[in-house]
Amino acid sequence: MESGNKAWDHLTYREKNHRLYLEQKETLDRFLETGAITKAQHDKSLHDLKEKMNEE
């Protein structure tokens, strides 16, 4: 199966998950910086993200 994203093709499952985590965390941080979410929302979402990443 062709992924269409050559930059990700060489990564392991764990490396892909780590990159996805970093991208999601960056998005949450941006939302917090711009006031799109509160600190409490940010912290809960980040906690949930960490929990989810540990499940896989």
BELPEFEN-V575366 format. One record per residue. PHI is phi in whole degrees, 0 to 359 (* if undefined). D_LAST is the distance of its C-alpha to the last C-alpha in Angstrom with 1 decimal. Layout:
BEGIN
phi=PHI d_last=D_LAST
phi=PHI d_last=D_LAST
END
This chain:
BEGIN
phi=* d_last=21.5
phi=274 d_last=22.6
phi=280 d_last=20.2
phi=85 d_last=23.2
phi=233 d_last=21.7
phi=299 d_last=23.0
phi=296 d_last=21.6
phi=264 d_last=18.0
phi=300 d_last=19.0
phi=274 d_last=19.2
phi=280 d_last=15.9
phi=283 d_last=13.2
phi=303 d_last=9.6
phi=297 d_last=8.9
phi=295 d_last=12.1
phi=297 d_last=11.5
phi=299 d_last=8.5
phi=296 d_last=11.0
phi=296 d_last=13.8
phi=298 d_last=12.4
phi=301 d_last=11.8
phi=298 d_last=15.4
phi=294 d_last=16.8
phi=293 d_last=15.7
phi=296 d_last=17.0
phi=299 d_last=20.1
phi=296 d_last=20.7
phi=300 d_last=20.4
phi=298 d_last=22.8
phi=296 d_last=25.2
phi=302 d_last=25.3
phi=294 d_last=26.2
phi=300 d_last=28.8
phi=269 d_last=30.5
phi=81 d_last=30.6
phi=289 d_last=28.5
phi=224 d_last=26.5
phi=276 d_last=27.5
phi=299 d_last=26.2
phi=297 d_last=25.0
phi=296 d_last=23.1
phi=301 d_last=21.6
phi=297 d_last=20.6
phi=294 d_last=19.0
phi=296 d_last=17.1
phi=294 d_last=16.0
phi=300 d_last=15.0
phi=298 d_last=13.0
phi=297 d_last=11.3
phi=298 d_last=10.5
phi=300 d_last=9.3
phi=298 d_last=7.0
phi=292 d_last=5.7
phi=284 d_last=5.5
phi=287 d_last=3.8
phi=266 d_last=0.0
END
